Amino acid sequence: MLARVRSSAVSGLDGVMVDVEVDISRAQNPTTSIVGLPDAAVQESRERVRAAIRNSALTWPFNSRVTVNLAPADLRKEGPAYDLPIATGVLVASGQVEADLDDAVFVGELALDGQVRAIRGALPMIAVARDRGACRAFVPVPNAPEAALVEGIEVYPVASLSQLAAHLLGKAAITPWAGDGAEEPEAAGGPDLAEVIGQEHAKRALAIAAAGGHNVLMRGPPGSGKTLLARAIPSILPPMTNDEALEATRIHSVAGLLPAGAGLLRERPFRAPHHTISHAGLVGGGSNPRPGEITLCHHGVLFLDELPEFGSQVLEVLRQPLEDRTVTISRARAAATFPASFALVAAQNPCPCGYRGDPVRQCLCSPAAAARYQRRVSGPVLDRIDIFLDVPRVDYEKLASAAPGEPSAAIAARVGAVRAIQRERFAGTGARLNAEMGPAEVREHAQAKLSEEARGLLRSATQRMALSARAFHRVLKVARTVADFDRADVIGAGHMAEALQYRERVD
């Protein structure tokens, strides 16, 4: 007998429909074979499915040849998500279950005792099934909240194969997933900026960066607060919009980083990889391309601490994503384009010993050694930084002061108001934030809005600071964000002066 069960796979970040065809025929030498470009994990489904069926008080078809075909045959099948549809196909083909499954999709891994385990990528899998006409989705219980984010399809949380068989036989129906009530908003992550002593100019610059999505590089001696400032950025970022949250949730689902039982992610991603990371780990890779750190922090922040310690090749691969906000991974068997719209926040010491220019500690590095250290980060990478910050040592009076700083909640309110201005400004366009403006948007919303004093200041600064065309546009983007903080349509001289002071000083 022949049975056909619908399932789904993930290619890049998108779902792809897979038909699981099971044929059972009598044979003197019983065998089980899986065809359709399965990887090792799929091949091992034979043993998992056989044991799960037997341990669920169901019958494996003995003295039979079982052939499982995963179509389309030219798509590489990976992972254990086909266990549940294969087992369902075996039950239908062997006559143990009679049900109309044309409008249903099945995904899930099976334990040997028949329990259904969570998989990764359930969100894009169920989304493509809905688009292809499926009305019912049978998924593992931990994946039900994310699968339920797809509107227009009923999600059935399956705890075990025996439970699924009872449901299909009409003996004990599985209740469709209805959620656990109202979704509680997630608290902002990271330390509060009120915990950072001093560094008021840095807090102001980080608020501007958070509001406009600008890239930041902080330089200063060890212990001045660079890392604490960076890790406090999530506390001043507004929650993601529904569209942003769905996109971030899909990415984390495919990467297997979505917590079990989690629904929609609301808090913006904050990723801080170690400097030993490979370029594939940063931008993504693999024979079947998977997202890297720059995609995992989509709509969030990528923090690179001790920037010069990262490999030169690792830093250079950031150049294209920082401009295009996407990254394309091409392999012999597949190619995938991943979103990578993030704000880069980096921190570094001014020299190998860390105390160049420090008023208290003497620098032990020669000028040549300090120059070599600074050159570890190339000019093209630095040219893509919007805001350069000096984070000096905090003196005793400020450290001993008991006066608390401004809390993150107050700063976050201002950041949210500025982002609301940008949402209205860029409605119907591809940009969301000032940092994402293209040349046409820069001319319309920044360059055309300069006052005469600001225009003259920018003209003289361009010559004196030898700004490149890219740096010229980045100054305009930062100035636009500074003006938005003042609810000003016209960019004045004060706004331009603040934007220019954030550019790197050439010694």
Sequence and secondary structure as in RCSB ss.txt:
>XXXX:A:sequence
MLARVRSSAVSGLDGVMVDVEVDISRAQNPTTSIVGLPDAAVQESRERVRAAIRNSALTWPFNSRVTVNLAPADL
RKEGPAYDLPIATGVLVASGQVEADLDDAVFVGELALDGQVRAIRGALPMIAVARDRGACRAFVPVPNAPEAALV
EGIEVYPVASLSQLAAHLLGKAAITPWAGDGAEEPEAAGGPDLAEVIGQEHAKRALAIAAAGGHNVLMRGPPGSG
KTLLARAIPSILPPMTNDEALEATRIHSVAGLLPAGAGLLRERPFRAPHHTISHAGLVGGGSNPRPGEITLCHHG
VLFLDELPEFGSQVLEVLRQPLEDRTVTISRARAAATFPASFALVAAQNPCPCGYRGDPVRQCLCSPAAAARYQR
RVSGPVLDRIDIFLDVPRVDYEKLASAAPGEPSAAIAARVGAVRAIQRERFAGTGARLNAEMGPAEVREHAQAKL
SEEARGLLRSATQRMALSARAFHRVLKVARTVADFDRADVIGAGHMAEALQYRERVD
>XXXX:A:secstr
 EEEEEEEEEETTEEEEEEEEEEEEE SS EEEEESSB HHHHTHHHHHHHHHHTTT    TTEEEEEEEESTTS
 B SSTTHHHHHHHHHHHTTS     TTEEE  EE TTSBEE  S HHHHHHHHHHTT  EEEEEGGGHHHHTTS
TTSEEEEE BHHHHHHHHTTSS       SSS       S  GGGS S HHHHHHHHHHHHHT  EEEE  TTSS
HHHHHHTGGGGS    HHHHHHHHHHHHHTT S TT     S  EE   TT  HHHHHEETTTTEE HHHHTTTS
EEEESSGGGS HHHHHTTHHHHHHSEEEEE SS EEEEE   EEEEEE SSSSS TT SSS   S HHHHHHHHT
TS HHHHTT SEEEE     HHHHH       HHHHHHHHHHHHHHHHHHTTTSS  SGGG  HHHHHHHTGGGB
 HHHHHHHHHHHHHTT  HHHHHHHHHHHHHHHHHTT SSB HHHHHHHHHTS    
